Amino acid sequence: MNKVVLACALAAVSLSSMAQIPLTEHGRYEVKLLKDGKERVVGVTALNAPVPFTYRSGQEVSEVSCIRSGQSVTMQSKPKFIGVALDISRRADDPGQADVTLEDEDLLNMEKISEGDCASLIAKTEGLSSTKIAVRLPRDNETLNVPVDGGRYVLQITHRID
């Protein structure tokens, strides 16, 4: 349900920012991210809008690093996103291309790594780590299927002109 609401909100923002451009002239892009044939992300965007297609569902965890410098010990915390994320933005230098960043990671556990009195806490994950690809955008009711991670994931972008 949250995926549908988020997709509708993103589509409304994208489409409302294009009010001066007739939608039928440019159409819309239907976006799907499939994992093992099952939908992980579904949405609609114009991609011509200032706001690119962005989907993010998951959690932030804090990884803690212990840094020893001589006699002093310093702890640093850094957030790490765990979940499903998909960003698609049209390239400014070539509007027929888009830059895509996607990830789909699950948290296995938080692992403590000790070096005497200096311990770090690291997130152990499985799945698809952040992956960047460039794609050619489909045209005129064409569907583009881009295999990722040996084909386990498929990014599907369909250009619809109604």
MIFI-223461 format. One line per 3 residues: for each residue x, y, z of N, C-alpha, C. Coordinates in steps of 0.02 Angstrom, whole numbers. Example, Ala and Ser with C-alpha at 12.3 -4.5 7.8 and 13.67 -1.06 7.14 Angstrom:
// residues 2
660,-284,390,615,-225,390,660,-165,390; 642,-112,354,684,-53,357,645,2,394
***
This chain:
// residues 162
41,-59,0,0,0,0,44,63,0; 97,64,42,141,122,45,175,134,-23; 191,80,-59,223,86,-124,177,122,-172
113,104,-170,64,135,-215,55,209,-200; 49,225,-135,40,295,-114,101,336,-134; 161,310,-121,222,346,-139,227,355,-215
211,303,-252,215,308,-325,165,360,-351; 105,362,-323,55,411,-344,78,482,-327; 106,491,-267,130,557,-247,186,581,-292
233,537,-307,288,555,-351,263,571,-422; 216,533,-445,188,546,-511,152,613,-512; 115,629,-459,79,693,-456,128,752,-456
182,746,-417,232,799,-416,264,807,-484; 283,750,-515,315,753,-581,268,783,-633; 206,761,-632,159,784,-683,137,856,-671
129,877,-608,108,945,-595,162,995,-614; 225,975,-609,279,1020,-628,286,1026,-704; 251,983,-740,252,986,-813,188,1016,-841
150,1054,-801,85,1079,-822,87,1117,-888; 142,1150,-902,147,1189,-964,162,1145,-1025; 181,1081,-1015,197,1036,-1070,141,984,-1075
107,977,-1132,55,927,-1138,82,857,-1127; 50,818,-1083,73,751,-1067,71,706,-1129; 22,715,-1172,16,671,-1230,75,681,-1278
106,739,-1277,163,750,-1321,224,711,-1298; 233,704,-1233,292,671,-1206,278,602,-1176; 216,590,-1157,198,526,-1126,224,521,-1055
225,459,-1031,248,446,-963,288,381,-964; 325,371,-911,365,310,-904,338,269,-846; 323,206,-859,305,160,-806,369,123,-787
383,122,-722,446,94,-697,430,35,-651; 467,-20,-661,461,-78,-617,531,-104,-602; 542,-124,-540,602,-160,-522,578,-229,-499
601,-280,-533,582,-349,-518,641,-386,-487; 626,-427,-438,677,-471,-408,650,-542,-412; 687,-584,-446,665,-654,-457,594,-656,-485
577,-608,-529,512,-607,-561,457,-573,-522; 471,-553,-460,420,-521,-417,433,-446,-413; 379,-407,-414,385,-334,-411,411,-311,-344
463,-269,-345,490,-237,-284,472,-164,-283; 471,-131,-342,455,-60,-348,412,-52,-410; 358,-12,-404,315,4,-461,300,78,-457
305,114,-512,289,185,-511,282,213,-581; 261,276,-584,251,312,-647,283,380,-639; 316,403,-693,348,468,-691,350,497,-762
362,561,-766,371,594,-831,445,596,-850; 489,594,-802,562,599,-811,583,665,-844; 536,704,-870,553,770,-896,550,822,-841
522,803,-785,511,849,-730,577,862,-693; 580,918,-657,640,932,-618,652,880,-564; 599,846,-540,605,794,-490,612,727,-525
669,693,-518,676,628,-551,635,575,-515; 631,515,-543,596,460,-510,639,437,-451; 610,438,-392,646,417,-332,600,374,-289
625,316,-270,588,271,-224,637,248,-171; 614,248,-109,657,228,-54,614,199,1; 627,137,21,590,105,74,639,62,114
646,77,177,692,39,218,706,75,283; 766,67,308,785,96,372,858,119,371; 873,164,414,942,185,425,967,152,488
1025,122,485,1058,96,545,1123,134,554; 1148,135,614,1211,169,628,1267,119,634; 1317,127,591,1378,88,598,1426,130,640
1460,99,686,1505,134,732,1576,109,720; 1621,156,708,1692,138,698,1733,164,757; 1776,121,782,1822,140,834,1889,154,801
1916,214,815,1979,235,785,2029,249,840; 2084,215,838,2137,223,888,2192,265,857; 2212,317,893,2267,359,872,2312,370,933
2366,332,935,2410,336,993,2374,309,1055; 2368,351,1107,2334,332,1169,2259,349,1167; 2238,389,1119,2167,409,1118,2126,362,1074
2062,356,1094,2013,315,1058,1955,360,1040; 1935,359,976,1879,400,953,1827,354,921; 1764,368,935,1709,330,906,1675,375,854
1664,347,794,1628,383,741,1567,343,720; 1511,377,714,1450,344,693,1432,369,623; 1412,322,580,1394,339,511,1330,302,494
1280,337,466,1218,303,448,1227,260,385; 1192,203,384,1193,159,325,1121,141,309; 1101,152,246,1033,136,224,1029,61,209
976,29,234,962,-41,220,891,-45,193; 882,-70,133,815,-76,104,818,-73,28; 762,-51,-1,756,-46,-74,757,27,-93
799,45,-141,803,114,-166,813,112,-241; 778,158,-275,784,163,-348,779,237,-366; 830,262,-401,832,331,-426,845,329,-501
804,364,-538,813,369,-611,809,443,-629; 861,468,-662,860,538,-684,886,543,-755; 849,581,-795,868,592,-865,934,631,-867
978,612,-912,1042,646,-917,1034,713,-953; 1065,764,-927,1060,831,-956,1096,833,-1024; 1152,797,-1031,1190,798,-1094,1160,755,-1149
1115,708,-1130,1083,664,-1180,1015,644,-1153; 961,679,-1172,894,665,-1144,867,596,-1163; 900,560,-1208,879,492,-1225,909,440,-1178
950,463,-1131,983,419,-1083,963,438,-1012; 968,390,-966,955,404,-895,1008,370,-853; 1024,402,-797,1068,372,-747,1024,339,-694
1040,278,-676,1000,239,-629,1045,216,-572; 1020,223,-511,1052,195,-452,1000,152,-417; 1018,90,-403,971,46,-369,1007,3,-318
969,-16,-267,995,-62,-216,937,-98,-183; 951,-156,-156,901,-196,-121,938,-241,-72; 948,-215,-12,986,-251,39,942,-266,100
955,-324,129,923,-344,192,976,-348,246; 957,-328,306,1002,-330,364,1003,-400,392; 1062,-430,396,1070,-496,427,1080,-488,502
1129,-446,521,1142,-431,591,1191,-374,597; 1200,-351,657,1250,-301,673,1308,-339,705; 1366,-336,675,1423,-375,698,1473,-331,736
1491,-353,795,1540,-317,836,1609,-344,819; 1654,-297,802,1723,-315,787,1767,-281,839; 1801,-322,880,1841,-295,935,1915,-300,922
1949,-248,942,2022,-247,943,2042,-222,1012; 2041,-267,1060,2055,-247,1129,1998,-206,1157; 2013,-146,1180,1961,-102,1208,1930,-57,1155
1944,-70,1092,1918,-30,1037,1873,-75,995; 1807,-64,998,1759,-107,962,1719,-66,911; 1707,-96,854,1666,-65,801,1604,-107,791
1551,-76,766,1488,-111,753,1471,-100,679; 1470,-155,641,1462,-153,568,1398,-190,548; 1360,-161,501,1300,-194,476,1320,-247,425
1298,-308,436,1308,-363,388,1243,-370,349; 1249,-365,283,1191,-366,239,1197,-419,185; 1141,-432,152,1141,-474,93,1095,-442,41
1107,-458,-21,1065,-430,-74,1107,-389,-122; 1074,-344,-157,1106,-302,-207,1129,-237,-176; 1195,-227,-173,1222,-164,-146,1212,-109,-199
1223,-48,-180,1211,9,-225,1246,-1,-292; 1206,0,-346,1230,-13,-413,1210,45,-458; 1257,70,-497,1243,125,-543,1249,99,-615
1198,116,-655,1199,98,-726,1172,156,-767; 1188,156,-830,1159,204,-877,1115,165,-925; 1056,191,-940,1010,157,-985,986,204,-1040
970,175,-1096,938,211,-1151,864,210,-1135; 831,267,-1136,760,270,-1121,719,244,-1180; 667,206,-1167,624,181,-1221,583,238,-1252
558,226,-1312,517,276,-1348,452,244,-1372; 402,286,-1380,340,268,-1415,313,198,-1397; 291,190,-1336,260,128,-1312,308,68,-1311
372,80,-1311,423,28,-1308,437,11,-1234; 455,-52,-1221,475,-73,-1154,548,-94,-1156; 586,-69,-1108,656,-85,-1101,665,-128,-1038
696,-187,-1046,711,-231,-989,786,-233,-980; 809,-210,-921,881,-208,-907,897,-258,-852; 932,-313,-868,951,-360,-816,1007,-332,-772
1001,-345,-708,1051,-321,-659,1068,-380,-613; 1130,-384,-591,1153,-436,-546,1142,-505,-576; 1166,-514,-638,1161,-578,-671,1090,-598,-691
1046,-550,-693,977,-564,-713,929,-577,-655; 956,-579,-594,912,-589,-536,863,-531,-529; 887,-471,-545,845,-411,-546,835,-389,-618
777,-360,-631,763,-332,-697,731,-263,-686; 762,-213,-715,732,-145,-715,693,-140,-780; 628,-128,-773,584,-124,-831,557,-53,-836
569,-20,-893,544,47,-905,504,45,-969; 442,67,-965,397,69,-1023,377,141,-1037; 384,162,-1099,363,229,-1119,292,224,-1146
246,260,-1116,175,258,-1136,156,325,-1166; 125,322,-1224,95,380,-1255,22,365,-1263; -21,403,-1230,-93,390,-1233,-128,440,-1277
***
